[in-house]
C-alpha cells in the first residue's frame, strides 16, 4: 500500500504465535531461515 519506505533491507515476520523460538532468534539475529528443515 506504499505506507512503508526503506533505504535498506527489510524483514517482515508474521506469526500466529506458533513460531519455534530458536527459529525466531535465528531470524532476528539475521540468519536466513531454512524452509527445507520445516517442510512437512
Buried (B, 14 or more C-beta within 10 A) or exposed (E): EEEEEEEEEEEEEEEEEEEEEEBEEBBEEEEEBEEEEEEE
